[in-house]
Amino acid sequence: MAREHGIGIVGTGVIAATHAAAIEPIPGARLVAATDLVPERAHKFAAKHDCAAEPGLDALLARDDIDVVSVCVPSGLHAEVGVQAARAGKHLVVEKPIDVTLDAADRLIAAADEAGIALTVISQHRFDPGLVELRQLIDAGALGRLLLGEASTKWFRSQAYYDSGPWRGTWALDGGSLMNQGIHYVDLLRWSMGQVTEVSAIYATQNHEVEVEDTALAVLRFASGAVGTLVSSTVVYPGFAQRLEVSGTGGTVVVEDGTIVHQGLTEDAAGLGLRGTLLPRPAADAGAAANAAALGVSSHTAQIADLLAAVDEGRPPAITGRDGRATLEVVRAVYESARSGQPVVLTGAAQ
Ligand SMILES: NC(=O)c1ccc[n+]([C@@H]2O[C@H](COP(=O)([O-])OP(=O)(O)OC[C@H]3O[C@@H](n4cnc5c(N)ncnc54)[C@H](O)[C@@H]3O)[C@@H](O)[C@H]2O)c1
């Protein structure tokens, strides 16, 4: 029997609705309360999702029927809110990115460690079916020695999107297309290919009135000797599936929006007895694409359920604060290299 967990949401904007929907099907989990800097937003959200609206973070943290807090505020405030919640003894589900600077990420990880609470940073696509399958293939050795990894996010965001909130498109609170949109597939690339050791990048602000980049490109080296590329953009109309390609000596797997759309393995891989499940398959149909929102919620459900199970079982969650930091480190390295015009070597100290 799962233990009861009461969850509080801080920041009731776009992603908070996903958290509310994601919590609903988890046995033993209940959305207890929400709060927002703008009280009307919290009240509207609470009415819609059948929970209490608290007037502020302190009031939400004071509730002893809440043991887990979902941090859904703008990215550059994740550590500030998360540290306070950790000090109040609450376990944490922090939206991506962990924060926008490594110092802030370190503050949050240290606060979680000191308080002895569990911390997960959202990277829900690790729970998408195609990524789960890719991970199994890599772990089984089906792809052999990894050689080349590519992650691509070619999306479109209008100027109205950036104008919809004062924090959007700012370096201090948001970051550019790579920090906000591309980071999901940066995390998946790093998770698949292993530690990134060197980054050479450029970025540009091409078609939005914002201070941040709206297109970033990078070439990467991995500790294994593999190499790779990253592209992230919000200027590509009308927007395409997020894509991850992983090639090794055993063959290639291509994932689009969380579904494997191509896989071709060598005879060596067939020797592992995996060939039968690895034949090329058709690209995802329009139905799967139309279901993207539902898939998004179910992967959030899986990650939040994992955090609750980690608390119950006294183990670390599948995706930790340090994982979130390692992915942020790659994003920061892309920005640093783009600014300096020099390759950036990553220490991997916290990876
Ligand atoms: N995992 C995903 O797929 C995904 C998708 C969208 C957004 N996100 C992340 O979720 C976070 C929020 O994004 P969003 O699109 O929901 O933003 P949003 O602007 O729609 O919502 C943020 C809310 O936080 C409130 N807020 C700001 N500061 C606060 C504070 N100190 N205390 C309480 N409330 C505060 C704002 O008033 C606003 O209502 C970002 O970090 C973003 O990267 C993740």
The ligand as an ORCA input file, in Angstrom:
! r2SCAN-3c Opt
* xyz 0 1
  N       8.653     20.126    -18.322
  C       8.095     20.840    -19.288
  O       7.789     20.302    -20.366
  C       7.816     22.297    -19.060
  C       6.894     22.960    -19.889
  C       6.631     24.315    -19.626
  C       7.303     24.970    -18.597
  N       8.220     24.305    -17.839
  C       8.964     25.010    -16.774
  O       8.048     25.406    -15.762
  C       8.437     26.657    -15.203
  C       7.265     27.625    -15.285
  O       6.902     27.824    -16.644
  P       5.411     28.269    -17.060
  O       5.371     28.227    -18.529
  O       4.421     27.508    -16.252
  O       5.449     29.799    -16.551
  P       4.221     30.762    -16.235
  O       4.721     32.158    -16.369
  O       3.028     30.335    -17.031
  O       3.904     30.447    -14.697
  C       4.773     30.810    -13.650
  C       3.895     31.240    -12.467
  O       4.732     31.439    -11.326
  C       4.278     32.579    -10.612
  N       5.382     33.059     -9.777
  C       6.455     33.785    -10.129
  N       7.268     33.953     -9.073
  C       6.695     33.313     -8.038
  C       7.066     33.128     -6.673
  N       8.211     33.625     -6.181
  N       6.215     32.435     -5.867
  C       5.042     31.941     -6.352
  N       4.651     32.078     -7.640
  C       5.478     32.756     -8.465
  C       3.826     33.533    -11.702
  O       2.933     34.517    -11.199
  C       3.182     32.571    -12.701
  O       1.786     32.412    -12.465
  C       9.670     27.119    -16.006
  O      10.824     26.828    -15.261
  C       9.628     26.276    -17.270
  O      10.912     26.005    -17.776
  C       8.456     22.991    -18.057
*
